[in-house]
Structure formats: C-alpha cells, structure tokens
Amino acid sequence: MLKVIGVTITLLLSNLWGVSVLDNEAIKELNRVTNFNIYVPKAMKSATHYEIKSPENLAPKIDYILINYFDENNRYVFGIRQLKNNSIVEKELVTIDIKTGSEKSKIIPYKVQLEPKGERVDINGNTGWYVSYIGKQPTGGILTWIQEDTYMEIDTSKLDKNSVIEIAKTMEQVNGK
C-alpha cells in the first residue's frame, strides 16, 4: 500500500511540472508496479522533458503506460506507449446511427499483439512496423515492435521515420523492479 501511495505522489508531481528527460526517477517508481519492463529512450531528438499520462489510476499491478515527450517550448515531440505483449485490454467501440442521431458504445476485450502493418523495419534484431501518416505534407507516423516481452509504440507527428527508428534503437530497460 505504501508503495502505491509513493508512486501516486511521484506521478502526480511529474505530471504537474513535467520532468527533465535526464531524470528517470518517476519512471523507475512506475516500473516497480508494472507487470512488464519499462524502457526509456537515450536519443531524445528535441525532447527536453516528459509527462506520464497513463496510468491515471494506480492498481496493484499496472499493465499499460503512456509517456509523452515535449520540447523546450512545451510542444509535443513524441509519445511512447508500452504494455505487456499479448495482454488483454478493453477497447471501446462506438456505433452512431445517422438517421436517429443515437449512439451506442460497447466495451470489448482486445488482445495486444504486433500486427504486420506498414513498412517492416529492424529494431536491434526485432521486427518492427512503421506506418507513415498521410496528407498533403505528411510528417511522422507510428512505429510498433516487441522488446523482450513489452509491446512498444512510438507515435509522432513531428519526427521523420529515421528519427523515430533511431529513438527506438536506443530504448533501454529501466532498473528498479
């Protein structure tokens, strides 16, 4: 119980002010209560600080995290979502009836696993998939791969493919389990 209270306070403080990318203490605290290993990048590109966006509520064992990285002007650079590979998460499906204007939502279980979608890339010997964003002047995309038993996803609209792959290749496991 004290461990959860300590992690809660650490996460609250890190979300209020943001934390320098050089300070991994909040992530180390979070790593102690996850059911998978957390990784952090060594290559940050223009990111200077981060915020831990998920989990919002702490449970005895956390199975999903999202860490967003920002530049010196507090602009979003990239986000890294991590969770245990092959875990079951809840996904909300929303159906809208255009004729009546009614909306129905349904929560379904969804198994998280690497799907071969996009361009195949190598992340330190692991197969990854990069999907570029599309548009008139597209920048960024989503890179997914499995590192050990952790499903990883980097999302950015600011960085090019090579920068995202460079970040992924520098991911190192956080100590402190």
N, C-alpha and C positions, 0 to 999 in steps of 0.2 A: 504494500500500500504506500509506504514512504517513497519507494522508487517511482511509482506512478505520479505522486504529488510533485516530486523533484523534477521529473521530466515535464510535467504540465507547466510548472513555473518557468523552466528553461525555454520551452516552446513559446509561451506567451510573451516573454521578454524579447525573444528573437523576432517574433512577428511584429512587435510594436516598433522596433527601431531598425530592423534588418541587421545582418551580421556580416562582417568582413569575410571574404572568401578564404582568408588565411586562418580564420577561427572556426574550427570544426567541432567545438565542444557541444553545441546544441545537437548536431548530427550524431555525435558519439553517444549522447544521452538517449536520443531516439533509437539508436541501434541496439541499445540494451533491452528494449521492449518489443522489438520486431521478431517475427518468426522467419526472417530471411536476413541475409547480409546486405548492408547498405554500402554503396560505392559513391565516391566523390571524384570529380574530375580534377586533374592537376593543370590542364590547359583551360584557361577561362576566357580567352579572347578578350572582349572588352568588359566582361563582368567584374564588378568590384565588391558586390555584396549579394546576399541571398535571403530569402524568406521561406520558411517551411509552411506550406499551405495545407497539406494534409499529413497526418490525420487531424481532424478538427476536434474529435473526442478521443481520449485515450482509453483503450481497453487493456485487459491484462496482456494480450498479445496483439500487436498491430500488424496488419497484413498488406498495407498499402501506404506509400508516401509520395508526395509531390513537393519538389524543391524548385522554386523559381529563382533565377539569377538575373540581376539588374546591373546597369552601368552606373557611372558616377552621377548621371542626371536622373537616376531612378527610372530609366526606361527598361522595359523587359528585353532581355537578350535571348535567353533560352530557359526551358524548364525540363526537369528530369523526373519522370515518373518511374517508380520501382515497386515491384511486388514479387511475391513468391511465384515462380513459374508453376503453371498448371493449377493455380489456386482458383477457387470458385468465388466470383464476386457477383454482386447484384447489378443489373443493368435495367434502366427504366425505358420502356417503350411507350411512346405517346402516339395515339391514333386520333386524328382530327376528322370529324365528319363535316365536310364543307357545306353540305345542304342545311344541316341544322345548327352548325357552329359549335357543336358539342365536342368535348374532348374526353378521352379515356386514357388512363395510364395503367400500365401493368409492369410489375417488377418481375424480372426473370433471372434465374441463375445463369451465369456466363463463365465458361472455363477460359482462363487467360493462358494463351499459348502463342508462340511465334508463328505467324502466318506468312507464307511466301507471297508477298505483295510488293510490287515496285522493283527497284534495281537491287540486285544482290551485291553485297559488299562484305569485305573481310574485316572483322574487328578482333585483332590479336588471335587469329585462328578460329574465331567463332563466326558463323554465318549471320549476317545482319541484312536487313531490308530497308532501303531508303526510298521514300515516296516524296517527290517534289510537290510543292504547292503549285497550282496553275493560276494563270491570269495574264493580263497584259504585260506586266513586268514582275514575274514571279521571283520571289526570294524565299529561301528556306524550305522546310519540309519536316518530315518525321522519320527518325531512324529508330528501328527496333532490333533487339538482339537479346540473347540469353548469355549471361555471365555467371559461371558456376550454376547456381540454382535460382538466380534472380533475373526476372524479366525486366528489361531496361527499355526506356523510350525517351528519346530526346526530341523535343518539339521546339522549333524556332521559325520566326518569320523574318529574322534579321540576318542570319548567317547562311553562307553558301554550303553546299554539300561537303566540300573538302574540310571546311572548318568544323562541321558537325562530326565528321568521321574522326578528325584529329582529337576533338574533345572526348569522344567515345573511347579511343585508343588509350587515353590517359587515365581512365577510371580506375581507382584503387579502392580496395576494401577498407572500410572504416574499422578500426580496432575498438574493442570495448564491449564485447558480448559478455 
